[in-house]
Amino acid sequence: MLDIGFISKDGSLTNSVELTEDFYLWLAKSEFSKIGKSVRRKIQIDGEEDMLSVVPLSKGNSKKLKEFFRDEVVRESDAVMTKLGDSPSKEEYQAGTYRLRKMHELLKCVENEKYQYLQRN
């Protein structure tokens, strides 16, 4: 599993979204990877200071990321509905909605104004 981290300005609030390698690679090849540039920042997390490569969630970066995830949620929703049909099994449902659920999770983090940085690990 790989993850994408979200960090508040003072490092007091952190969250990470775990992703499968396939999904992470898809994100790395998508427009997601082109939004914002990583900068080295000294951030204190859990009382320890560390230099991290993070993307500041400025208004411009946040707006682009929100647009990216919303567009992908719409595209993925259509694909999921087509793929799953009317009565999928629990396993088919869980596998078929994985990307959609992760994109919603990432979108919620980007929309949370408490997070000031995104870390692509």
DSSP file with accessible surface (Angstrom, degrees, kcal/mol):
  #  RESIDUE AA STRUCTURE BP1 BP2  ACC     N-H-->O    O-->H-N    N-H-->O    O-->H-N    TCO  KAPPA ALPHA  PHI   PSI    X-CA   Y-CA   Z-CA
    1    1 A M              0   0  150      0, 0.0     2,-0.3     0, 0.0    19,-0.2   0.000 360.0 360.0 360.0 140.6    0.0    0.0    0.0
    2    2 A L  E     -A   19   0A  64     17,-2.8    17,-4.0    15,-0.0     2,-0.3  -0.765 360.0-152.8-115.9 165.2    1.1    3.5   -0.8
    3    3 A D  E     -A   18   0A  44     -2,-0.3   118,-1.2    15,-0.3     2,-0.5  -0.965  18.2-142.1-143.5 161.2   -0.4    6.6    0.6
    4    4 A I  E     -AB  17 120A   0     13,-1.8    13,-2.7    -2,-0.3     2,-0.3  -0.991  30.2-149.1-118.6 126.4   -1.1   10.3    0.1
    5    5 A G  E     -AB  16 119A   6    114,-2.7   114,-3.0    -2,-0.5     2,-0.4  -0.699  10.4-159.3-102.3 151.6   -0.8   12.4    3.2
    6    6 A F  E     -AB  15 118A   1      9,-3.2     9,-2.1    -2,-0.3     2,-0.4  -0.996  15.3-174.1-127.8 133.2   -2.6   15.6    4.2
    7    7 A I  E     -AB  14 117A   4    110,-2.4   109,-2.3    -2,-0.4   110,-2.1  -0.985  20.9-128.2-134.6 137.0   -1.1   17.9    6.8
    8    8 A S  E >   - B   0 115A   7      5,-2.7     3,-1.3    -2,-0.4   107,-0.2  -0.317  40.1 -99.5 -74.8 167.6   -2.2   21.0    8.6
    9    9 A K  T 3  S+     0   0  153    105,-0.5    -1,-0.1     1,-0.3   106,-0.1   0.879 124.4  37.3 -58.7 -40.6    0.0   24.1    8.7
   10   10 A D  T 3  S-     0   0  108     33,-0.1    -1,-0.3     1,-0.0    34,-0.1   0.388 112.0-116.1 -94.3   4.6    1.3   23.4   12.1
   11   11 A G  S <  S+     0   0    2     -3,-1.3    35,-0.5     2,-0.2    -2,-0.1   0.538  83.7 118.8  77.8   5.3    1.4   19.6   11.7
   12   12 A S  S    S+     0   0   95      1,-0.2     2,-0.5    33,-0.1    -1,-0.1   0.711  71.1  48.1 -77.7 -19.9   -1.2   19.1   14.4
   13   13 A L        +     0   0   60    101,-0.1    -5,-2.7     2,-0.0     2,-0.3  -0.979  69.1 164.3-125.2 120.3   -3.7   17.5   12.0
   14   14 A T  E     +A    7   0A  67     -2,-0.5     2,-0.3    -7,-0.2    -7,-0.2  -0.958   8.7 174.0-133.0 154.4   -2.6   14.7    9.6
   15   15 A N  E     -A    6   0A  63     -9,-2.1    -9,-3.2    -2,-0.3     2,-0.4  -0.975  10.8-160.0-153.2 145.6   -4.4   12.2    7.6
   16   16 A S  E     -A    5   0A  56     -2,-0.3     2,-0.6   -11,-0.2   -11,-0.2  -0.996   9.4-148.2-132.4 141.6   -3.3    9.7    5.0
   17   17 A V  E     -A    4   0A   0    -13,-2.7   -13,-1.8    -2,-0.4     2,-0.3  -0.944  19.6-142.3-107.9 114.1   -5.3    7.9    2.4
   18   18 A E  E     -A    3   0A 104     -2,-0.6     2,-0.3   -15,-0.2   -15,-0.3  -0.606  22.8-174.9 -80.0 137.9   -3.9    4.4    1.6
   19   19 A L  E     -A    2   0A   0    -17,-4.0   -17,-2.8    -2,-0.3     2,-0.0  -0.962  27.5-109.9-132.4 149.3   -4.0    3.3   -2.0
   20   20 A T     >  -     0   0   50     -2,-0.3     4,-2.6   -19,-0.2     5,-0.2  -0.348  37.1-111.3 -69.4 159.6   -3.2    0.2   -3.9
   21   21 A E  H  > S+     0   0  129      1,-0.2     4,-2.8     2,-0.2     5,-0.2   0.902 117.2  54.0 -61.0 -41.2   -0.1    0.3   -6.1
   22   22 A D  H  > S+     0   0  130      2,-0.2     4,-2.1     1,-0.2    -1,-0.2   0.924 111.6  43.8 -59.5 -45.4   -2.3    0.2   -9.2
   23   23 A F  H  > S+     0   0    3      2,-0.2     4,-2.6     1,-0.2    -1,-0.2   0.920 113.2  51.6 -68.0 -40.6   -4.4    3.1   -8.2
   24   24 A Y  H  X S+     0   0   38     -4,-2.6     4,-2.6     1,-0.2    -2,-0.2   0.927 109.9  49.6 -61.6 -42.9   -1.4    5.1   -7.1
   25   25 A L  H  X S+     0   0   73     -4,-2.8     4,-1.5     2,-0.2    -1,-0.2   0.893 109.0  52.4 -63.9 -38.9    0.4    4.5  -10.4
   26   26 A W  H  X S+     0   0   70     -4,-2.1     4,-0.7    -5,-0.2     3,-0.4   0.942 110.9  47.4 -60.7 -45.5   -2.8    5.6  -12.2
   27   27 A L  H >< S+     0   0    2     -4,-2.6     3,-0.9     1,-0.2     6,-0.9   0.906 108.3  55.6 -61.0 -40.7   -2.7    8.8  -10.2
   28   28 A A  H 3< S+     0   0   47     -4,-2.6    -1,-0.2     1,-0.3    -2,-0.2   0.809 111.7  43.2 -63.3 -28.7    1.0    9.3  -10.9
   29   29 A K  H 3< S+     0   0  173     -4,-1.5    -1,-0.3    -3,-0.4    -2,-0.2   0.517 105.9  80.3 -93.1  -6.9    0.3    9.2  -14.6
   30   30 A S  S X< S-     0   0   16     -3,-0.9     3,-1.1    -4,-0.7     4,-0.3  -0.277 102.0 -89.8 -91.4-178.3   -2.8   11.4  -14.5
   31   31 A E  G >> S+     0   0  110      1,-0.2     3,-1.5     2,-0.2     4,-0.6   0.729 115.5  79.8 -61.9 -23.5   -3.2   15.2  -14.3
   32   32 A F  G >4 S+     0   0    7      1,-0.3     3,-1.3     2,-0.2    -1,-0.2   0.897  88.7  53.2 -51.3 -43.5   -3.1   14.8  -10.5
   33   33 A S  G <4 S+     0   0   42     -3,-1.1    -1,-0.3    -6,-0.9    -2,-0.2   0.676 105.6  54.8 -70.8 -15.8    0.7   14.5  -10.5
   34   34 A K  G <4 S+     0   0  139     -3,-1.5     2,-0.7    -4,-0.3    -1,-0.3   0.494  83.6  99.0 -94.4  -5.8    0.9   17.8  -12.5
   35   35 A I  S << S-     0   0   17     -3,-1.3    26,-0.0    -4,-0.6    20,-0.0  -0.749  89.8 -11.7 -88.3 118.5   -1.1   19.9  -10.0
   36   36 A G  S    S-     0   0   17     -2,-0.7     2,-0.4     1,-0.1    19,-0.1   0.236  76.2-103.4  75.6 153.5    1.2   21.9   -7.7
   37   37 A K        -     0   0  180     19,-0.1     2,-0.2    17,-0.1    17,-0.1  -0.949  30.9-116.0-114.4 138.5    4.9   21.5   -7.2
   38   38 A S        -     0   0   63     -2,-0.4     2,-0.3    17,-0.2    17,-0.2  -0.485  33.0-173.6 -71.6 139.0    6.5   19.9   -4.2
   39   39 A V  E     -D   54   0B  51     15,-3.0    15,-2.8    -2,-0.2     2,-0.5  -0.940  29.3-110.5-129.1 151.5    8.5   22.1   -2.0
   40   40 A R  E     +D   53   0B 147     -2,-0.3     2,-0.4    13,-0.2    13,-0.2  -0.742  43.4 175.7 -83.3 126.2   10.7   21.1    1.0
   41   41 A R  E     -D   52   0B  98     11,-2.6    11,-2.9    -2,-0.5     2,-0.7  -0.989  34.0-126.0-133.1 142.3    9.1   22.4    4.2
   42   42 A K  E     +D   51   0B 133     -2,-0.4     2,-0.4     9,-0.2     9,-0.2  -0.793  40.1 176.5 -85.7 117.3   10.1   22.0    7.9
   43   43 A I  E     -D   50   0B   6      7,-3.0     7,-2.2    -2,-0.7     2,-0.6  -0.987  26.3-139.4-129.7 134.5    7.0   20.6    9.5
   44   44 A Q  E     +D   49   0B 100     -2,-0.4     2,-0.4     5,-0.2     5,-0.3  -0.839  25.5 176.5 -95.8 120.0    6.5   19.5   13.1
   45   45 A I  E >   -D   48   0B  42      3,-2.9     3,-1.9    -2,-0.6   -33,-0.1  -0.992  69.0 -11.1-126.5 126.7    4.4   16.4   13.5
   46   46 A D  T 3  S-     0   0  150    -35,-0.5    -1,-0.1    -2,-0.4     3,-0.1   0.872 130.4 -53.1  53.8  40.5    3.8   14.7   16.8
   47   47 A G  T 3  S+     0   0   57      1,-0.2     2,-0.5    -3,-0.1    -1,-0.3   0.416 118.4 105.8  81.6  -3.6    6.4   16.9   18.5
   48   48 A E  E <   -D   45   0B 151     -3,-1.9    -3,-2.9     2,-0.0     2,-0.3  -0.942  63.1-138.4-116.1 132.6    9.2   16.1   16.0
   49   49 A E  E     +D   44   0B 118     -2,-0.5     2,-0.3    -5,-0.3    -5,-0.2  -0.670  29.1 170.6 -87.5 138.1   10.4   18.4   13.3
   50   50 A D  E     -D   43   0B  96     -7,-2.2    -7,-3.0    -2,-0.3     2,-0.6  -0.993  36.0-120.8-146.3 149.0   11.0   16.9    9.9
   51   51 A M  E     +D   42   0B  75     -2,-0.3     2,-0.4    -9,-0.2    -9,-0.2  -0.842  41.3 179.3 -90.4 120.2   11.8   18.2    6.4
   52   52 A L  E     -D   41   0B  19    -11,-2.9   -11,-2.6    -2,-0.6     2,-0.7  -0.929  33.6-126.3-123.5 148.3    9.1   17.0    4.0
   53   53 A S  E     +D   40   0B  50     -2,-0.4     2,-0.3   -13,-0.2    67,-0.3  -0.861  49.0 162.4 -89.5 113.9    8.4   17.4    0.3
   54   54 A V  E     -D   39   0B   0    -15,-2.8   -15,-3.0    -2,-0.7    65,-0.2  -0.927  42.1-127.1-134.2 157.5    4.9   18.7    0.2
   55   55 A V  E     -C  118   0A   0     63,-3.4    63,-2.4    -2,-0.3     2,-0.2  -0.934  33.3-126.4-102.9 117.0    2.5   20.4   -2.2
   56   56 A P  E     -C  117   0A  31      0, 0.0     2,-1.6     0, 0.0    61,-0.3  -0.466  12.9-134.9 -62.2 133.5    1.0   23.6   -0.6
   57   57 A L        +     0   0   13     59,-3.3    60,-0.1    -2,-0.2   -21,-0.0  -0.462  43.1 165.7 -88.8  64.2   -2.8   23.5   -0.8
   58   58 A S     >  -     0   0   61     -2,-1.6     4,-3.2     1,-0.1     5,-0.3  -0.171  56.0 -93.8 -67.9 171.2   -3.0   27.1   -1.9
   59   59 A K  H  > S+     0   0  194      1,-0.2     4,-2.4     2,-0.2     5,-0.2   0.914 127.1  47.9 -56.5 -42.8   -6.3   28.3   -3.4
   60   60 A G  H  > S+     0   0   39      2,-0.2     4,-2.2     1,-0.2    -1,-0.2   0.944 115.0  43.1 -65.5 -47.4   -5.0   27.5   -6.9
   61   61 A N  H  > S+     0   0   25      2,-0.2     4,-2.6     1,-0.2     5,-0.2   0.920 115.1  50.2 -65.1 -43.3   -3.8   24.0   -6.2
   62   62 A S  H  X S+     0   0   16     -4,-3.2     4,-2.9     2,-0.2     5,-0.2   0.924 110.2  50.2 -61.2 -44.2   -6.9   23.2   -4.1
   63   63 A K  H  X S+     0   0  129     -4,-2.4     4,-2.5    -5,-0.3    -1,-0.2   0.934 112.5  46.3 -60.5 -46.3   -9.2   24.4   -6.8
   64   64 A K  H  X S+     0   0  115     -4,-2.2     4,-2.5     1,-0.2    -1,-0.2   0.902 113.8  48.5 -64.0 -40.8   -7.4   22.3   -9.5
   65   65 A L  H  X S+     0   0    0     -4,-2.6     4,-2.8     2,-0.2     5,-0.2   0.913 111.1  50.0 -66.9 -42.1   -7.3   19.2   -7.2
   66   66 A K  H  X S+     0   0   49     -4,-2.9     4,-2.7    -5,-0.2     5,-0.2   0.935 112.6  47.5 -60.4 -46.1  -11.0   19.6   -6.4
   67   67 A E  H  X S+     0   0   90     -4,-2.5     4,-2.5    -5,-0.2     5,-0.2   0.917 111.8  51.0 -61.4 -42.8  -11.9   19.9  -10.1
   68   68 A F  H  X S+     0   0   18     -4,-2.5     4,-2.4    -5,-0.2    -2,-0.2   0.959 114.1  42.1 -59.3 -52.3   -9.7   16.9  -10.9
   69   69 A F  H  X S+     0   0    0     -4,-2.8     4,-2.5     1,-0.2    -2,-0.2   0.895 114.1  51.3 -67.7 -38.1  -11.3   14.6   -8.3
   70   70 A R  H  X S+     0   0  115     -4,-2.7     4,-2.1    -5,-0.2    -1,-0.2   0.933 111.8  47.4 -63.3 -43.9  -14.9   15.8   -9.1
   71   71 A D  H  X S+     0   0   90     -4,-2.5     4,-2.3    -5,-0.2    -2,-0.2   0.918 114.2  47.1 -61.4 -42.7  -14.4   15.1  -12.8
   72   72 A E  H  X S+     0   0   28     -4,-2.4     4,-3.0    -5,-0.2     5,-0.2   0.857 108.1  55.5 -70.2 -33.9  -12.9   11.7  -12.1
   73   73 A V  H  X S+     0   0   16     -4,-2.5     4,-2.5     2,-0.2    -1,-0.2   0.926 109.3  47.7 -62.5 -42.1  -15.7   10.9   -9.6
   74   74 A V  H  X S+     0   0  103     -4,-2.1     4,-1.8     2,-0.2    -2,-0.2   0.953 115.1  44.8 -64.0 -47.2  -18.2   11.6  -12.4
   75   75 A R  H  X S+     0   0  141     -4,-2.3     4,-2.0     1,-0.2    -2,-0.2   0.933 115.8  46.5 -62.8 -45.2  -16.3    9.5  -14.9
   76   76 A E  H  X S+     0   0   22     -4,-3.0     4,-3.0     1,-0.2    -1,-0.2   0.873 107.2  57.7 -67.9 -35.8  -15.7    6.6  -12.5
   77   77 A S  H  X S+     0   0   35     -4,-2.5     4,-2.5    -5,-0.2     5,-0.2   0.927 107.8  47.5 -59.6 -44.4  -19.4    6.6  -11.3
   78   78 A D  H  X S+     0   0  102     -4,-1.8     4,-2.1     1,-0.2    -1,-0.2   0.934 113.3  48.0 -62.3 -44.2  -20.5    6.1  -14.9
   79   79 A A  H  X S+     0   0   47     -4,-2.0     4,-2.6     1,-0.2    -2,-0.2   0.906 112.1  49.7 -64.5 -40.6  -18.0    3.2  -15.3
   80   80 A V  H  X S+     0   0    9     -4,-3.0     4,-2.9     2,-0.2     5,-0.3   0.930 110.1  49.2 -65.6 -46.0  -19.0    1.6  -12.1
   81   81 A M  H  X S+     0   0  133     -4,-2.5     4,-1.3    -5,-0.2    -1,-0.2   0.901 114.7  45.9 -61.9 -38.7  -22.7    1.7  -12.8
   82   82 A T  H  < S+     0   0  108     -4,-2.1    -2,-0.2    -5,-0.2    -1,-0.2   0.930 116.7  44.5 -68.0 -43.2  -22.1    0.2  -16.2
   83   83 A K  H  < S+     0   0  138     -4,-2.6    -2,-0.2    -5,-0.2    -1,-0.2   0.886 115.0  45.1 -71.8 -40.5  -19.7   -2.5  -14.9
   84   84 A L  H  < S-     0   0   31     -4,-2.9     3,-0.3    -5,-0.2    -1,-0.2   0.768  85.1-169.5 -81.6 -26.9  -21.7   -3.6  -11.9
   85   85 A G     <  -     0   0   47     -4,-1.3    -1,-0.2    -5,-0.3    -2,-0.1  -0.266  48.6 -44.3  70.9-155.8  -25.1   -3.9  -13.4
   86   86 A D  S    S+     0   0  170      1,-0.2    -1,-0.2     0, 0.0    -2,-0.1   0.779 128.7  23.4 -88.8 -30.1  -28.2   -4.4  -11.2
   87   87 A S  S    S+     0   0  112     -3,-0.3    -1,-0.2     2,-0.0    -2,-0.1  -0.461  70.8 173.7-140.9  72.5  -27.3   -7.1   -8.7
   88   88 A P        -     0   0   41      0, 0.0    -4,-0.1     0, 0.0     2,-0.1  -0.373  35.2-110.5 -75.0 154.7  -23.5   -7.3   -8.1
   89   89 A S     >  -     0   0   47      1,-0.1     4,-2.8    -2,-0.1     5,-0.2  -0.325  34.6-102.4 -72.7 167.8  -22.2   -9.6   -5.4
   90   90 A K  H  > S+     0   0  145      1,-0.2     4,-2.8     2,-0.2     5,-0.2   0.918 124.5  48.7 -59.0 -42.3  -20.7   -8.0   -2.3
   91   91 A E  H  > S+     0   0  130      2,-0.2     4,-2.6     1,-0.2     5,-0.3   0.906 111.4  48.8 -65.9 -42.5  -17.2   -8.8   -3.6
   92   92 A E  H  > S+     0   0  108      2,-0.2     4,-2.8     1,-0.2    -1,-0.2   0.912 112.7  49.3 -63.3 -40.4  -18.0   -7.4   -7.0
   93   93 A Y  H  X S+     0   0  125     -4,-2.8     4,-1.7     2,-0.2    -2,-0.2   0.943 112.6  46.2 -63.0 -48.1  -19.4   -4.3   -5.4
   94   94 A Q  H  X S+     0   0   94     -4,-2.8     4,-0.5     1,-0.2    -2,-0.2   0.918 118.3  41.7 -63.1 -43.8  -16.3   -3.8   -3.2
   95   95 A A  H >< S+     0   0   75     -4,-2.6     3,-0.7     1,-0.2     4,-0.4   0.910 115.3  50.8 -69.4 -39.7  -13.9   -4.3   -6.0
   96   96 A G  H 3< S+     0   0    5     -4,-2.8     4,-0.2    -5,-0.3    -1,-0.2   0.738 114.8  41.6 -72.2 -22.9  -15.9   -2.3   -8.5
   97   97 A T  H 3X S+     0   0    7     -4,-1.7     4,-2.9    -5,-0.2     5,-0.3   0.406  83.5 101.1-105.0   3.2  -16.2    0.7   -6.2
   98   98 A Y  H <X S+     0   0   42     -3,-0.7     4,-2.5    -4,-0.5     5,-0.2   0.938  85.6  43.5 -54.1 -54.0  -12.7    0.8   -4.8
   99   99 A R  H  > S+     0   0   71     -4,-0.4     4,-2.4     1,-0.2    -1,-0.2   0.903 114.5  51.0 -61.1 -40.5  -11.4    3.7   -7.0
  100  100 A L  H  > S+     0   0   27     -4,-0.2     4,-2.2     2,-0.2    -1,-0.2   0.930 110.6  48.1 -63.3 -45.7  -14.6    5.7   -6.6
  101  101 A R  H  X S+     0   0  111     -4,-2.9     4,-2.2     1,-0.2    -2,-0.2   0.917 112.8  48.7 -62.7 -40.3  -14.4    5.4   -2.8
  102  102 A K  H  X S+     0   0   32     -4,-2.5     4,-2.6    -5,-0.3    -1,-0.2   0.893 109.1  52.2 -68.7 -37.7  -10.8    6.4   -2.7
  103  103 A M  H  X S+     0   0    0     -4,-2.4     4,-2.7    -5,-0.2    -1,-0.2   0.908 109.7  49.6 -66.1 -38.0  -11.4    9.4   -5.0
  104  104 A H  H  X S+     0   0   78     -4,-2.2     4,-2.6     2,-0.2    -2,-0.2   0.919 110.6  50.7 -63.1 -41.5  -14.2   10.5   -2.6
  105  105 A E  H  X S+     0   0   71     -4,-2.2     4,-1.7     2,-0.2    -2,-0.2   0.926 112.7  45.3 -62.4 -44.2  -11.8   10.1    0.3
  106  106 A L  H  X S+     0   0    0     -4,-2.6     4,-2.4     2,-0.2    -2,-0.2   0.909 111.6  52.9 -66.9 -40.4   -9.1   12.2   -1.4
  107  107 A L  H  X S+     0   0   14     -4,-2.7     4,-2.5     1,-0.2    -2,-0.2   0.925 106.9  52.3 -61.4 -43.1  -11.7   14.8   -2.5
  108  108 A K  H  X S+     0   0  138     -4,-2.6     4,-1.1     1,-0.2    -1,-0.2   0.891 110.0  49.0 -61.5 -38.3  -12.9   15.2    1.1
  109  109 A C  H  < S+     0   0    6     -4,-1.7     3,-0.4     2,-0.2     6,-0.3   0.918 111.2  48.8 -67.3 -42.8   -9.3   15.8    2.3
  110  110 A V  H  < S+     0   0    4     -4,-2.4    -2,-0.2     1,-0.2    -1,-0.2   0.887 111.4  50.9 -64.7 -35.6   -8.7   18.4   -0.4
  111  111 A E  H  < S+     0   0   72     -4,-2.5     2,-0.8    -5,-0.2    -1,-0.2   0.709  86.6  96.6 -75.6 -18.4  -11.9   20.2    0.5
  112  112 A N    ><  -     0   0   59     -4,-1.1     3,-1.6    -3,-0.4    -4,-0.0  -0.611  64.3-158.0 -75.9 110.0  -11.0   20.2    4.2
  113  113 A E  T 3  S+     0   0  160     -2,-0.8    -1,-0.2     1,-0.3    -4,-0.0   0.612  83.3  74.2 -68.3 -11.1   -9.5   23.7    4.7
  114  114 A K  T 3  S+     0   0  145   -106,-0.1  -105,-0.5    -5,-0.1     2,-0.5   0.786  80.8  81.9 -71.5 -26.7   -7.6   22.6    7.8
  115  115 A Y  E <   +B    8   0A  20     -3,-1.6  -107,-0.3    -6,-0.3     3,-0.1  -0.698  51.6 172.9 -82.0 128.0   -5.1   20.7    5.6
  116  116 A Q  E     +     0   0A  74   -109,-2.3   -59,-3.3    -2,-0.5     2,-0.3   0.552  60.8  41.4-108.7 -15.6   -2.5   23.0    4.2
  117  117 A Y  E     -BC   7  56A  26   -110,-2.1  -110,-2.4   -61,-0.3     2,-0.4  -0.988  58.5-153.8-137.4 149.4   -0.2   20.5    2.5
  118  118 A L  E     -BC   6  55A   0    -63,-2.4   -63,-3.4    -2,-0.3     2,-0.5  -0.959  12.4-157.6-118.3 135.0   -0.4   17.4    0.4
  119  119 A Q  E     -B    5   0A  38   -114,-3.0  -114,-2.7    -2,-0.4     2,-0.9  -0.966   4.2-158.8-118.8 117.0    2.4   14.8    0.5
  120  120 A R  E      B    4   0A  56     -2,-0.5  -116,-0.2   -67,-0.3   -67,-0.1  -0.825 360.0 360.0 -92.3 102.4    2.7   12.4   -2.4
  121  121 A N              0   0   79   -118,-1.2  -118,-0.0    -2,-0.9    -2,-0.0  -0.476 360.0 360.0 -83.2 360.0    4.7    9.5   -0.9
